[in-house]
Amino acid sequence: MSERIGSLAELRSAYREGGLTPAALAERVLAGLAGRDGAPVWISTVPADRLRARAAALGRDGDPARLPLYGIPFAVKDNIDVAGMVTTAGCPDFGYPADADAPVVRRLLDAGALLVGKTNLDQFATGLTGARSPYGSCESVFGGGLVSGGSSSGSAVAVASGQVSFALGTDTAGSGRVPAALNGIVGVKPTRGLLSTAGVVPACRSLDCVSVFAADVADAVDVLHAARGVTAADPWGRPLPAERVPARPPGALRLGVPRAEDLEFFGDTGQRDRFAAGVERLRDLVGHAQPVPLGPFFEAGDLLYQGPWVAERLTGLDDFLRERPEAVLPVTRAVLETGRRYDAVDAFRGRHRLRELRARVDRGWREVDALVVPTVGTTFTLAEIAEDPIGRNAVLGRYTQFANLLDLACVTVPNGFTAAGRPASLTLVGPAFSDTTLARLAAALTGGADAGPADAGPADVGSADAAPPATATGPGPADLLVAVVGRHLAGESRNGELTDRGATLVAATRTAPCYRLYRMATPDGEGLPGLVRVEAARGHRIDVELWRLPASAVGGLLAGVPAPLSLGWVRLDDGRSVLGFLCEAYAAGPDAEDISAAGGWRAYRSAARR
C-alpha cells in the first residue's frame, strides 16, 4: 500500500525536526505514483530524475525558515503551463510544449514547493463531472463508481488520495468546488484575479480563476498566500485591497441562509439533511443568521450556458474546433458549438441583464457578510452521468455556476456523509475580496486551526497545526483510514461491521486534545459512545483505533450507523486528519454522561466494572 503524503503542517514539522528531507520525500512520492498504476489521475508527471534533482537542490540550498512551501509536493491541472512540459487541456492533439511556467506556478516553485506533475481534467475545462477526458474518467476516492467531479478531477483526487499535499485547479463554473465536494477535501475558489490566469488555457477568459485544493483550510490559505500576485502578463489580475486583508472573526458575521423554497436536492434527502445539519453548526458560530433568496443567483448562473458567455468559450478554440473537430470529444464539442447561436446583440443583452442581477446581489451584501449553499444538490455515478451527460452536469452546477459571473469568493468544505455513504459538502460564499473572512469561518466550522488573520505571513498561517511526522501508512485511492472510538473497536459488539467489509486494524492512537467523549443511554443498557469536537481548552485526548476500510464499503457501513453519529474528519494527536465517527453536539446534553476523563471507551468500561 502506498504511503500517504502528509499535510503542510505534518511535513513542516518533519523537516524542522530533521526526520525528513526533500530527497526522502521525493522517493515516497515516486513510490506512491508507481503504486497507483491505472488510475487516470495524471496526464504527465515530472521525470523521476528531474524530481530527484529538484529535491536535492532544495535540501542543499533551500531554507525551510525562508521558504513557506519548502519541500511540499503539489500537482497542477493540465490547462496550466509548466515549463518543459506539454499542456494538453485534456485534448492530446491540442497539446503544446510550454516555454515558461505560468506565474502562479512560478510563485509556488519560488516558495519551495515540489512539483509532481500535471493532472487530468474535463476536456478544455468544460464540465463538472470528471468524465469528459480522453485520458480516462477519474472516480471519486470514495469508490462505488461515484464521479470525482470536474473539470479539475485529477487535482482533487491527487490530494484526496494522499499523492500530493495540495493542487491547483481552475474554476469557471464550479470546477474548484464540485471536485472538492465529491472527494471530501477543501476547495478554495478565490476572488477572480487574486491568482494570475496568465499561462492558463482559457475556458471563459473573463470568468476564469485558478483554484486551490487541500486537505484542510489552513493548508489552502497557505497556498493562496504563496500563489497570490499580480503580473504584467495578466490583464485580469487584481491585488487584494489593503482594507480587506484582515479577516473578520466568525462571531461578528451575519450569515445568509437560503430560503427553504429555493433549495433543490433533486430527491436526495441525504444531501438535504446534511446541509441542514451544517447550517445549524454555522448558526452556532456566527453572530446572526437570516434568510436570503437565491433567485438572482440562479438566474445569473443560467446565463453561463444559456446565454452569450458560452460563446466566449469559443474565442480561443474556434479555429481548432473548425480544423480538428474529430479531436474534440462529442460532448465537449456539443457544448462549445452552442456558442455559435449568439450574436453581438445577445452579448450586450446578456451583459445588461447580468449587471442588473449583480446590483441586486450586491445590495444583499449590505445585510449579510457570507452566504452558505450546498456545493452540490445530489451526486451521480459515472454510469448515471453517461445516461445524461449534459443534463446531469447542469444539476452538479446548480449551486456553483453563478459565482464568477457575480464576482464572488467561495470556500468549499466537507460536511460529513449521507446515510447512503455519499460525501456531503457545503460552500461559503461572499463578495469579492472576502476570501480570508470566508476561510476563517470555514476553519471554525471544520474544527481546524484558525485560518486568519490574513495579513499574517504564509509561514504563520496554520502553525498551530504543526505536528510530528506521520508514521502510519495511509490509505490509497481504493482504501480509507477510519477512526473508531466505541462499539466498533476490536472485540466490541459492532466490530464485525468493519471486519465483514474487509477492514483491517492499522494502529491504536489518540485524538488531538480537542474532543470530549459522552455515553448516551441505549435500550440494551450498553450505552452509545459519542465523540464531540470542542474548544481545545476544554478537550481531552481520546483513545481511538485506525482501521483501513475499502472505500467502496463506506456506504454500507454508514447506512447502519445510528443518529446522532456520523462520519466526519477527526484530528489525531500526531496532526493528521482522518475520517472517523463523530457525534452531533446536540446529543451531548444533560442526559448524556461525560466520560472524557477516562480517556476512552474501553478505559471507561473497565473502570465501571471495578
Protein Blocks (a to p, Z undefined) as FASTA:
>chain_A
ZZddddfklmmmmmmnopacfklmmmmmmmmmmmmghiakbfbdcdfklmmmmmmmmmmm
mcfklmmkgoiacdddfkbccehiaceklpaklpccdfbdcfklmmmmmnopacfbdcdd
dehhiajkopacfkbpaddfkgnoiaebiaklmmmmmmmnopambdcdddfklpmmmmmm
mnopacddddehjaccehiacfblmlgccddddfbfklmmmmmmmmgccdfklmkbccdd
fklmpccdfklpccddddfklpceehpaklmmmmmmmmmmmmmmmmbdcdddfklmmmmm
mmmmmcfklmmmmmmmmmmmmmmmmlpcfklmmmmmmmmmpcfklmmmmmmmmmmmmmmm
mmmmmmpmbdcddfbfbdcdfklmmmmmmlmmmmmmmmmmmmmmnopadddddebjafko
pacdddddddehilmmmmmmmmmmnopacfbdfkbcfklgoplmgccddfbdcddfkbcc
dddfblmpghiaklmmmmmnopacfbdcdddffbccdddddfklnopaddddddfklmcc
dddddddddfklmmmmmmmpccfbdcdddddfkopacddddddfklmcmkbccfklnopa
klmmmmmmZZ
